[in-house]
C-alpha cells in the first residue's frame, strides 16, 4: 500500500513515524543504515528539514 503525505505548511512542525514491513533488519545491516543516514542528511541540507529526536 502506498501513501503520499503532503505537507502544506512549510513553517509547520510535523511528527513523522514509520514502521518496517515484516520487521526487516533495517538497523542491523550497515548498508541499510548508510542509506537511511544519507537520505536524512540530504533532507536536512537540501530541504531544510530539522530532526528533533
mmCIF file of the N, C-alpha and C atoms, coordinates in Angstrom:
data_MODEL
# 
_entry.id   MODEL 
# 
loop_
_atom_site.group_PDB 
_atom_site.id 
_atom_site.type_symbol 
_atom_site.label_atom_id 
_atom_site.label_alt_id 
_atom_site.label_comp_id 
_atom_site.label_asym_id 
_atom_site.label_entity_id 
_atom_site.label_seq_id 
_atom_site.pdbx_PDB_ins_code 
_atom_site.Cartn_x 
_atom_site.Cartn_y 
_atom_site.Cartn_z 
_atom_site.occupancy 
_atom_site.B_iso_or_equiv 
_atom_site.pdbx_formal_charge 
_atom_site.auth_seq_id 
_atom_site.auth_comp_id 
_atom_site.auth_asym_id 
_atom_site.auth_atom_id 
_atom_site.pdbx_PDB_model_num 
ATOM 1   N N  . UNK A 1 1  ? 0.844  -1.167 0.000  1.00 0.00 ? 1  UNK A N  1 
ATOM 2   C CA . UNK A 1 1  ? 0.000  0.000  0.000  1.00 0.00 ? 1  UNK A CA 1 
ATOM 3   C C  . UNK A 1 1  ? 0.895  1.238  0.000  1.00 0.00 ? 1  UNK A C  1 
ATOM 4   N N  . UNK A 1 2  ? 0.591  2.160  -0.877 1.00 0.00 ? 2  UNK A N  1 
ATOM 5   C CA . UNK A 1 2  ? 1.368  3.388  -0.990 1.00 0.00 ? 2  UNK A CA 1 
ATOM 6   C C  . UNK A 1 2  ? 0.617  4.532  -0.331 1.00 0.00 ? 2  UNK A C  1 
ATOM 7   N N  . UNK A 1 3  ? 1.360  5.374  0.363  1.00 0.00 ? 3  UNK A N  1 
ATOM 8   C CA . UNK A 1 3  ? 0.769  6.555  0.989  1.00 0.00 ? 3  UNK A CA 1 
ATOM 9   C C  . UNK A 1 3  ? 1.578  7.762  0.572  1.00 0.00 ? 3  UNK A C  1 
ATOM 10  N N  . UNK A 1 4  ? 0.871  8.806  0.175  1.00 0.00 ? 4  UNK A N  1 
ATOM 11  C CA . UNK A 1 4  ? 1.542  10.051 -0.185 1.00 0.00 ? 4  UNK A CA 1 
ATOM 12  C C  . UNK A 1 4  ? 1.188  11.101 0.854  1.00 0.00 ? 4  UNK A C  1 
ATOM 13  N N  . UNK A 1 5  ? 2.197  11.614 1.514  1.00 0.00 ? 5  UNK A N  1 
ATOM 14  C CA . UNK A 1 5  ? 1.988  12.637 2.520  1.00 0.00 ? 5  UNK A CA 1 
ATOM 15  C C  . UNK A 1 5  ? 2.353  13.979 1.928  1.00 0.00 ? 5  UNK A C  1 
ATOM 16  N N  . UNK A 1 6  ? 1.495  14.954 2.122  1.00 0.00 ? 6  UNK A N  1 
ATOM 17  C CA . UNK A 1 6  ? 1.743  16.294 1.634  1.00 0.00 ? 6  UNK A CA 1 
ATOM 18  C C  . UNK A 1 6  ? 1.756  17.235 2.825  1.00 0.00 ? 6  UNK A C  1 
ATOM 19  N N  . UNK A 1 7  ? 2.813  18.014 2.918  1.00 0.00 ? 7  UNK A N  1 
ATOM 20  C CA . UNK A 1 7  ? 2.948  18.980 3.987  1.00 0.00 ? 7  UNK A CA 1 
ATOM 21  C C  . UNK A 1 7  ? 2.711  20.359 3.396  1.00 0.00 ? 7  UNK A C  1 
ATOM 22  N N  . UNK A 1 8  ? 1.578  20.955 3.722  1.00 0.00 ? 8  UNK A N  1 
ATOM 23  C CA . UNK A 1 8  ? 1.172  22.204 3.083  1.00 0.00 ? 8  UNK A CA 1 
ATOM 24  C C  . UNK A 1 8  ? 1.732  23.442 3.770  1.00 0.00 ? 8  UNK A C  1 
ATOM 25  N N  . UNK A 1 9  ? 2.128  23.331 5.018  1.00 0.00 ? 9  UNK A N  1 
ATOM 26  C CA . UNK A 1 9  ? 2.645  24.476 5.744  1.00 0.00 ? 9  UNK A CA 1 
ATOM 27  C C  . UNK A 1 9  ? 4.149  24.300 5.948  1.00 0.00 ? 9  UNK A C  1 
ATOM 28  N N  . UNK A 1 10 ? 4.986  24.974 5.144  1.00 0.00 ? 10 UNK A N  1 
ATOM 29  C CA . UNK A 1 10 ? 6.427  24.779 5.266  1.00 0.00 ? 10 UNK A CA 1 
ATOM 30  C C  . UNK A 1 10 ? 6.992  25.246 6.612  1.00 0.00 ? 10 UNK A C  1 
ATOM 31  N N  . UNK A 1 11 ? 6.261  26.073 7.322  1.00 0.00 ? 11 UNK A N  1 
ATOM 32  C CA . UNK A 1 11 ? 6.706  26.551 8.626  1.00 0.00 ? 11 UNK A CA 1 
ATOM 33  C C  . UNK A 1 11 ? 6.195  25.661 9.755  1.00 0.00 ? 11 UNK A C  1 
ATOM 34  N N  . UNK A 1 12 ? 5.369  24.677 9.421  1.00 0.00 ? 12 UNK A N  1 
ATOM 35  C CA . UNK A 1 12 ? 4.757  23.821 10.434 1.00 0.00 ? 12 UNK A CA 1 
ATOM 36  C C  . UNK A 1 12 ? 5.723  22.795 11.004 1.00 0.00 ? 12 UNK A C  1 
ATOM 37  N N  . UNK A 1 13 ? 5.360  22.267 12.136 1.00 0.00 ? 13 UNK A N  1 
ATOM 38  C CA . UNK A 1 13 ? 6.111  21.208 12.784 1.00 0.00 ? 13 UNK A CA 1 
ATOM 39  C C  . UNK A 1 13 ? 5.320  19.918 12.599 1.00 0.00 ? 13 UNK A C  1 
ATOM 40  N N  . UNK A 1 14 ? 5.948  18.892 12.069 1.00 0.00 ? 14 UNK A N  1 
ATOM 41  C CA . UNK A 1 14 ? 5.258  17.654 11.756 1.00 0.00 ? 14 UNK A CA 1 
ATOM 42  C C  . UNK A 1 14 ? 5.890  16.482 12.494 1.00 0.00 ? 14 UNK A C  1 
ATOM 43  N N  . UNK A 1 15 ? 5.061  15.558 12.900 1.00 0.00 ? 15 UNK A N  1 
ATOM 44  C CA . UNK A 1 15 ? 5.505  14.315 13.514 1.00 0.00 ? 15 UNK A CA 1 
ATOM 45  C C  . UNK A 1 15 ? 5.411  13.234 12.450 1.00 0.00 ? 15 UNK A C  1 
ATOM 46  N N  . UNK A 1 16 ? 6.517  12.581 12.169 1.00 0.00 ? 16 UNK A N  1 
ATOM 47  C CA . UNK A 1 16 ? 6.536  11.525 11.158 1.00 0.00 ? 16 UNK A CA 1 
ATOM 48  C C  . UNK A 1 16 ? 7.006  10.243 11.826 1.00 0.00 ? 16 UNK A C  1 
ATOM 49  N N  . UNK A 1 17 ? 6.282  9.179  11.577 1.00 0.00 ? 17 UNK A N  1 
ATOM 50  C CA . UNK A 1 17 ? 6.616  7.879  12.144 1.00 0.00 ? 17 UNK A CA 1 
ATOM 51  C C  . UNK A 1 17 ? 6.556  6.844  11.027 1.00 0.00 ? 17 UNK A C  1 
ATOM 52  N N  . UNK A 1 18 ? 7.334  5.803  11.159 1.00 0.00 ? 18 UNK A N  1 
ATOM 53  C CA . UNK A 1 18 ? 7.292  4.749  10.157 1.00 0.00 ? 18 UNK A CA 1 
ATOM 54  C C  . UNK A 1 18 ? 7.575  3.412  10.823 1.00 0.00 ? 18 UNK A C  1 
ATOM 55  N N  . UNK A 1 19 ? 7.172  2.376  10.146 1.00 0.00 ? 19 UNK A N  1 
ATOM 56  C CA . UNK A 1 19 ? 7.406  1.022  10.647 1.00 0.00 ? 19 UNK A CA 1 
ATOM 57  C C  . UNK A 1 19 ? 7.915  0.156  9.499  1.00 0.00 ? 19 UNK A C  1 
ATOM 58  N N  . UNK A 1 20 ? 8.807  -0.741 9.813  1.00 0.00 ? 20 UNK A N  1 
ATOM 59  C CA . UNK A 1 20 ? 9.332  -1.655 8.804  1.00 0.00 ? 20 UNK A CA 1 
ATOM 60  C C  . UNK A 1 20 ? 8.350  -2.785 8.529  1.00 0.00 ? 20 UNK A C  1 
ATOM 61  N N  . UNK A 1 21 ? 8.237  -3.174 7.275  1.00 0.00 ? 21 UNK A N  1 
ATOM 62  C CA . UNK A 1 21 ? 7.366  -4.275 6.890  1.00 0.00 ? 21 UNK A CA 1 
ATOM 63  C C  . UNK A 1 21 ? 8.037  -5.599 7.252  1.00 0.00 ? 21 UNK A C  1 
ATOM 64  N N  . UNK A 1 22 ? 7.313  -6.450 7.932  1.00 0.00 ? 22 UNK A N  1 
ATOM 65  C CA . UNK A 1 22 ? 7.846  -7.758 8.329  1.00 0.00 ? 22 UNK A CA 1 
ATOM 66  C C  . UNK A 1 22 ? 9.111  -7.614 9.180  1.00 0.00 ? 22 UNK A C  1 
ATOM 67  N N  . UNK A 1 23 ? 9.270  -6.467 9.819  1.00 0.00 ? 23 UNK A N  1 
ATOM 68  C CA . UNK A 1 23 ? 10.415 -6.202 10.696 1.00 0.00 ? 23 UNK A CA 1 
ATOM 69  C C  . UNK A 1 23 ? 11.750 -6.493 9.999  1.00 0.00 ? 23 UNK A C  1 
ATOM 70  N N  . UNK A 1 24 ? 11.918 -5.905 8.832  1.00 0.00 ? 24 UNK A N  1 
ATOM 71  C CA . UNK A 1 24 ? 13.178 -6.047 8.095  1.00 0.00 ? 24 UNK A CA 1 
ATOM 72  C C  . UNK A 1 24 ? 14.342 -5.563 8.949  1.00 0.00 ? 24 UNK A C  1 
ATOM 73  N N  . UNK A 1 25 ? 15.488 -6.089 8.693  1.00 0.00 ? 25 UNK A N  1 
ATOM 74  C CA . UNK A 1 25 ? 16.651 -5.764 9.506  1.00 0.00 ? 25 UNK A CA 1 
ATOM 75  C C  . UNK A 1 25 ? 17.291 -4.444 9.069  1.00 0.00 ? 25 UNK A C  1 
ATOM 76  N N  . UNK A 1 26 ? 16.511 -3.378 9.120  1.00 0.00 ? 26 UNK A N  1 
ATOM 77  C CA . UNK A 1 26 ? 16.968 -2.069 8.668  1.00 0.00 ? 26 UNK A CA 1 
ATOM 78  C C  . UNK A 1 26 ? 18.135 -1.564 9.507  1.00 0.00 ? 26 UNK A C  1 
ATOM 79  N N  . UNK A 1 27 ? 18.091 -1.783 10.799 1.00 0.00 ? 27 UNK A N  1 
ATOM 80  C CA . UNK A 1 27 ? 19.122 -1.217 11.660 1.00 0.00 ? 27 UNK A CA 1 
ATOM 81  C C  . UNK A 1 27 ? 20.210 -2.223 12.031 1.00 0.00 ? 27 UNK A C  1 
ATOM 82  N N  . UNK A 1 28 ? 20.232 -3.369 11.389 1.00 0.00 ? 28 UNK A N  1 
ATOM 83  C CA . UNK A 1 28 ? 21.272 -4.343 11.700 1.00 0.00 ? 28 UNK A CA 1 
ATOM 84  C C  . UNK A 1 28 ? 22.284 -4.495 10.569 1.00 0.00 ? 28 UNK A C  1 
ATOM 85  N N  . UNK A 1 29 ? 21.975 -3.966 9.405  1.00 0.00 ? 29 UNK A N  1 
ATOM 86  C CA . UNK A 1 29 ? 22.904 -4.050 8.270  1.00 0.00 ? 29 UNK A CA 1 
ATOM 87  C C  . UNK A 1 29 ? 23.446 -2.663 7.961  1.00 0.00 ? 29 UNK A C  1 
ATOM 88  N N  . UNK A 1 30 ? 24.742 -2.554 7.887  1.00 0.00 ? 30 UNK A N  1 
ATOM 89  C CA . UNK A 1 30 ? 25.396 -1.266 7.683  1.00 0.00 ? 30 UNK A CA 1 
ATOM 90  C C  . UNK A 1 30 ? 24.959 -0.611 6.369  1.00 0.00 ? 30 UNK A C  1 
ATOM 91  N N  . UNK A 1 31 ? 24.671 -1.404 5.343  1.00 0.00 ? 31 UNK A N  1 
ATOM 92  C CA . UNK A 1 31 ? 24.235 -0.844 4.054  1.00 0.00 ? 31 UNK A CA 1 
ATOM 93  C C  . UNK A 1 31 ? 22.924 -0.086 4.213  1.00 0.00 ? 31 UNK A C  1 
ATOM 94  N N  . UNK A 1 32 ? 21.991 -0.645 4.974  1.00 0.00 ? 32 UNK A N  1 
ATOM 95  C CA . UNK A 1 32 ? 20.691 -0.008 5.175  1.00 0.00 ? 32 UNK A CA 1 
ATOM 96  C C  . UNK A 1 32 ? 20.813 1.229  6.060  1.00 0.00 ? 32 UNK A C  1 
ATOM 97  N N  . UNK A 1 33 ? 21.658 1.157  7.063  1.00 0.00 ? 33 UNK A N  1 
ATOM 98  C CA . UNK A 1 33 ? 21.874 2.312  7.932  1.00 0.00 ? 33 UNK A CA 1 
ATOM 99  C C  . UNK A 1 33 ? 22.459 3.466  7.127  1.00 0.00 ? 33 UNK A C  1 
ATOM 100 N N  . UNK A 1 34 ? 23.419 3.167  6.250  1.00 0.00 ? 34 UNK A N  1 
ATOM 101 C CA . UNK A 1 34 ? 24.028 4.206  5.420  1.00 0.00 ? 34 UNK A CA 1 
ATOM 102 C C  . UNK A 1 34 ? 22.999 4.879  4.512  1.00 0.00 ? 34 UNK A C  1 
ATOM 103 N N  . UNK A 1 35 ? 22.123 4.096  3.910  1.00 0.00 ? 35 UNK A N  1 
ATOM 104 C CA . UNK A 1 35 ? 21.084 4.660  3.035  1.00 0.00 ? 35 UNK A CA 1 
ATOM 105 C C  . UNK A 1 35 ? 20.160 5.573  3.838  1.00 0.00 ? 35 UNK A C  1 
ATOM 106 N N  . UNK A 1 36 ? 19.755 5.138  5.007  1.00 0.00 ? 36 UNK A N  1 
ATOM 107 C CA . UNK A 1 36 ? 18.873 5.940  5.846  1.00 0.00 ? 36 UNK A CA 1 
ATOM 108 C C  . UNK A 1 36 ? 19.555 7.251  6.253  1.00 0.00 ? 36 UNK A C  1 
ATOM 109 N N  . UNK A 1 37 ? 20.804 7.171  6.679  1.00 0.00 ? 37 UNK A N  1 
ATOM 110 C CA . UNK A 1 37 ? 21.524 8.373  7.090  1.00 0.00 ? 37 UNK A CA 1 
ATOM 111 C C  . UNK A 1 37 ? 21.769 9.323  5.919  1.00 0.00 ? 37 UNK A C  1 
ATOM 112 N N  . UNK A 1 38 ? 22.086 8.784  4.753  1.00 0.00 ? 38 UNK A N  1 
ATOM 113 C CA . UNK A 1 38 ? 22.273 9.623  3.564  1.00 0.00 ? 38 UNK A CA 1 
ATOM 114 C C  . UNK A 1 38 ? 20.976 10.340 3.195  1.00 0.00 ? 38 UNK A C  1 
ATOM 115 N N  . UNK A 1 39 ? 19.864 9.639  3.308  1.00 0.00 ? 39 UNK A N  1 
ATOM 116 C CA . UNK A 1 39 ? 18.566 10.235 2.989  1.00 0.00 ? 39 UNK A CA 1 
ATOM 117 C C  . UNK A 1 39 ? 18.216 11.353 3.966  1.00 0.00 ? 39 UNK A C  1 
ATOM 118 N N  . UNK A 1 40 ? 18.438 11.115 5.256  1.00 0.00 ? 40 UNK A N  1 
ATOM 119 C CA . UNK A 1 40 ? 18.152 12.139 6.256  1.00 0.00 ? 40 UNK A CA 1 
ATOM 120 C C  . UNK A 1 40 ? 19.070 13.349 6.083  1.00 0.00 ? 40 UNK A C  1 
ATOM 121 N N  . UNK A 1 41 ? 20.341 13.104 5.798  1.00 0.00 ? 41 UNK A N  1 
ATOM 122 C CA . UNK A 1 41 ? 21.292 14.192 5.586  1.00 0.00 ? 41 UNK A CA 1 
ATOM 123 C C  . UNK A 1 41 ? 20.901 15.024 4.370  1.00 0.00 ? 41 UNK A C  1 
ATOM 124 N N  . UNK A 1 42 ? 20.477 14.367 3.300  1.00 0.00 ? 42 UNK A N  1 
ATOM 125 C CA . UNK A 1 42 ? 20.023 15.075 2.099  1.00 0.00 ? 42 UNK A CA 1 
ATOM 126 C C  . UNK A 1 42 ? 18.842 15.981 2.425  1.00 0.00 ? 42 UNK A C  1 
ATOM 127 N N  . UNK A 1 43 ? 17.864 15.442 3.157  1.00 0.00 ? 43 UNK A N  1 
ATOM 128 C CA . UNK A 1 43 ? 16.680 16.240 3.505  1.00 0.00 ? 43 UNK A CA 1 
ATOM 129 C C  . UNK A 1 43 ? 17.038 17.421 4.400  1.00 0.00 ? 43 UNK A C  1 
ATOM 130 N N  . UNK A 1 44 ? 18.001 17.240 5.286  1.00 0.00 ? 44 UNK A N  1 
ATOM 131 C CA . UNK A 1 44 ? 18.439 18.341 6.136  1.00 0.00 ? 44 UNK A CA 1 
ATOM 132 C C  . UNK A 1 44 ? 19.091 19.448 5.301  1.00 0.00 ? 44 UNK A C  1 
ATOM 133 N N  . UNK A 1 45 ? 20.002 19.073 4.399  1.00 0.00 ? 45 UNK A N  1 
ATOM 134 C CA . UNK A 1 45 ? 20.754 20.060 3.631  1.00 0.00 ? 45 UNK A CA 1 
ATOM 135 C C  . UNK A 1 45 ? 19.931 20.690 2.518  1.00 0.00 ? 45 UNK A C  1 
ATOM 136 N N  . UNK A 1 46 ? 19.198 19.881 1.775  1.00 0.00 ? 46 UNK A N  1 
ATOM 137 C CA . UNK A 1 46 ? 18.519 20.357 0.575  1.00 0.00 ? 46 UNK A CA 1 
ATOM 138 C C  . UNK A 1 46 ? 17.097 20.831 0.806  1.00 0.00 ? 46 UNK A C  1 
ATOM 139 N N  . UNK A 1 47 ? 16.449 20.351 1.847  1.00 0.00 ? 47 UNK A N  1 
ATOM 140 C CA . UNK A 1 47 ? 15.053 20.685 2.064  1.00 0.00 ? 47 UNK A CA 1 
ATOM 141 C C  . UNK A 1 47 ? 14.813 21.411 3.389  1.00 0.00 ? 47 UNK A C  1 
ATOM 142 N N  . UNK A 1 48 ? 15.884 21.608 4.157  1.00 0.00 ? 48 UNK A N  1 
ATOM 143 C CA . UNK A 1 48 ? 15.754 22.366 5.396  1.00 0.00 ? 48 UNK A CA 1 
ATOM 144 C C  . UNK A 1 48 ? 15.079 21.610 6.535  1.00 0.00 ? 48 UNK A C  1 
ATOM 145 N N  . UNK A 1 49 ? 15.077 20.303 6.442  1.00 0.00 ? 49 UNK A N  1 
ATOM 146 C CA . UNK A 1 49 ? 14.435 19.502 7.482  1.00 0.00 ? 49 UNK A CA 1 
ATOM 147 C C  . UNK A 1 49 ? 15.233 19.573 8.784  1.00 0.00 ? 49 UNK A C  1 
ATOM 148 N N  . UNK A 1 50 ? 14.523 19.735 9.880  1.00 0.00 ? 50 UNK A N  1 
ATOM 149 C CA . UNK A 1 50 ? 15.145 19.712 11.192 1.00 0.00 ? 50 UNK A CA 1 
ATOM 150 C C  . UNK A 1 50 ? 14.741 18.444 11.897 1.00 0.00 ? 50 UNK A C  1 
ATOM 151 N N  . UNK A 1 51 ? 15.716 17.716 12.408 1.00 0.00 ? 51 UNK A N  1 
ATOM 152 C CA . UNK A 1 51 ? 15.439 16.489 13.150 1.00 0.00 ? 51 UNK A CA 1 
ATOM 153 C C  . UNK A 1 51 ? 15.514 16.817 14.635 1.00 0.00 ? 51 UNK A C  1 
ATOM 154 N N  . UNK A 1 52 ? 14.407 16.619 15.318 1.00 0.00 ? 52 UNK A N  1 
ATOM 155 C CA . UNK A 1 52 ? 14.338 16.971 16.733 1.00 0.00 ? 52 UNK A CA 1 
ATOM 156 C C  . UNK A 1 52 ? 14.778 15.808 17.611 1.00 0.00 ? 52 UNK A C  1 
ATOM 157 N N  . UNK A 1 53 ? 14.342 14.628 17.277 1.00 0.00 ? 53 UNK A N  1 
ATOM 158 C CA . UNK A 1 53 ? 14.709 13.463 18.097 1.00 0.00 ? 53 UNK A CA 1 
ATOM 159 C C  . UNK A 1 53 ? 14.826 12.240 17.215 1.00 0.00 ? 53 UNK A C  1 
# 
